Structures are given as C-alpha cells and as structure tokens.
Amino acid sequence: MIPFNKPAVAGLEEHYIKEAIERGHLSGDGHFTKMCSKWLEEHFLAEKVLLTTSCTHALEMAAILADIREGDEVILPSYTFVSTANAFALRGAKIIFVDIRPDTMNMDEKLIEQAITARTRAIVPVHYAGVACEMDAIMEIANRYNLVVIEDAAQGVISKYKGKYLGTIGHLGCYSFHETKNYNCGEGGALVINDARFIERAEIIREKGTNRARFFRGQVDKYSWVDIGSSYLPSELNAAFLYAQFENAERINSYRLDCWYTYFNGLKPLEDEEKIVLPFIPEHIDHNAHMFYLKTSNLEERTSLIAYLKSKGIQTVFHYIPLHSSQAGLEFGEMIGRDNYTTIESERLLRLPLYYNITLEEINIVINEIVNYYNFM
Ligand SMILES: *Cc1c(COP(=O)(O)O)cnc(C)c1O
C-alpha cells in the first residue's frame, strides 16, 4: 500500500520535544518558538515572522491587520482551500473570485484589475503547489490601487519568485506547517510581516488583543486588553518538532525535488503522447516540489484512474471543489468574469503520493501503474 501522504519526520523531533519539557516552558513563545521564527527570518530575509497555530490563523490575523470590514471586497482565486476565503468572510468581507490560469492553476493576474471596485481592499494570491503567482504584476496593480497583498504561501515555503522567497513579497505572507505540507508540526503556521507598520499590532492580535509582548520587553509596566485578538500562538511542543524540520530543510527540499523530477521524467512520455498533462513551472520560479499532479482528459477518466490505482494499492487524491460554486461561496462571494478554467481544470487534476519518507522505488511503482493504465486499459 502506498498512501497519499505520511507526515515528514526528519530526525531530532523527539529529542527537541524532550528538551522543551526539560526547559519547563510549554506554552507559546519560548526557546523553540524563537528558534523557529529566527530561522525563518534569517533564511528568507523576512522583516518579522510570528509562529501561529495554523495557516488558517495566520490568514485570519492578516485579515484583521489589513483592517477588512463589513462590505469590503477581497480578490482571490476560486480554486483554493477554504481558509483563503474564510479568513475574510469572518470579517464580513465579500469574496471576489477570479479564474485561474490553466498552466499553473494560479489566479490569472490578468483578470485581477477588472475585478477591482471602490470597495476592494486586498488581493490574496495563492501559490498553488508551491509554484509562484506572477507577483510583479500583482504588486504593480496593488500599488496602483493602494491594496494590501496577502500571500497564501501555505504550500510555498522555501519556493522563490525571481530569487525572492514566497511569503516575503506581499505586505503579509502566510505559511502552513500542517502535516500535509513540506515542513510540519502536525498543525502549525506562520505570519510573515514584510511591512513594518503591521508588526506591533500583529503581536497584540496574536496575544488575545493584549500588549503582552511589549510587557515582556519591558516597554510597558503592565499588560492589558488593547485591541481585538485571539490565541494564535503555538505551544513549545509544536515549535520543538518544527525546529527539527527546519534544521533539515535543505535535505527535505532536495529529496522532494528528486521525487518530483522522477515523476516528471517517468510520466513525460505519456505527456508527449498527449495522454496526460504534467505541471508547468515558469522559468523564473524555483519551486519546492510541494505537490506532483497530472491532468487526465476529463472527470470520467480521472475517476477511473483513481479506481485503477486504488486496486493496485496506490492512494491518490484530488481537491478543491471550486469555492465560487460551493454553498458558502455562493453566500459570501461572487465570481467576476467567466469560469473558463477553474471548474474544468479542477476536475482533471489528480495528486500523486509525494512525501519525505516515500522511496524512489515506490514512486517508480506509481509511474509504472499509470503507464500501464494508459497503455493497456
Ligand atoms: C493547507 C492550506 C491552508 C491551510 O493551512 P492550515 O495550516 O491547515 O490552516 C491554507 N491555504 C492553502 C492554499 C493550503 O494549502
């Protein structure tokens, strides 16, 4: 049996969790939380990084920081995980969905400007599969209309766009350390703050709306309730686990890339025969092999391929029922422009097993079964 995912374990996770217990500080913002945020700030050249309990929560913090209110509009792709939209719907915003590009499955940057109105406040590009959106074009539009850009880089940790790490290009960036992502601690995330005017308020929102961070730095002599907020900081146990992953980030990244290119090269003949479509990586992008997917001709073929692979002990999955046609999407949002690709391309996409602890032999088994399916079924 080859499962779709197994959470990565890099080596020293248990050792660091034990160390956290010995240090006697298990709530947030202890030794390991500081080590993790420092690691992210130094490696990604980020102004400020705050560890959070999830990417969902980092997005919620970003929505509060961007001061999104009732009736404001936020532009994002319909082809994404629910949290991208939910964070803004929670603040009373109307979600404006735009179509994707079929080549990268990312929001089509050419469709953003036509979706802007006087009520638009933010753009939320999602770097699907760890492949960057066209950030130059997006930042240019945002600057022209004075909009906040919040990158949903849940899948894009360690990927780059024109040499810059994803999450550090917009005003705010959000990472996920969920067990299905490249670096994980079960459930976790981070908010990257690239615009210094947001730093102090971000610390307050993350600490239940209190100025506790300033109190710990000795900048005020008591802390109290100063703003809205919630409990967005993870426990030291999670941070200890995560730090072990960061220490091995290069190893994890290069192994995932090996897996990714094994799939790509192994399945390329099927693409050349026009039986399937493989992912496209634009030239100016360094991706992190977050995901390997292929596209079948249509939904029916995908359903049949999933069943075939399952019968061979291989688990594959698809995702994202387009948000604009979902129950909540219809209530809280609207698609501007046509759905040329979102629905049709999402119905063709199939994700293959890819994780740190998969072997190249297992990947070759998956490749061979897909080749068998197309050549002999
Ligand atoms: C995984 C994911 C999220 C949510 O991350 P959590 O850490 O599970 O909250 C948000 N957006 C995208 C695009 C994701 O892939």
The ligand as an ORCA input file, in Angstrom:
! r2SCAN-3c Opt
* xyz 0 1
  C      -3.040     23.942      3.743
  C      -3.536     25.222      3.218
  C      -4.119     26.185      4.047
  C      -4.444     25.939      5.494
  O      -3.351     25.598      6.259
  P      -3.577     25.133      7.782
  O      -2.219     25.262      8.362
  O      -4.051     23.717      7.712
  O      -4.559     26.032      8.400
  C      -4.481     27.394      3.508
  N      -4.300     27.649      2.204
  C      -3.775     26.731      1.357
  C      -3.582     27.089     -0.083
  C      -3.388     25.484      1.843
  O      -2.876     24.588      1.001
*
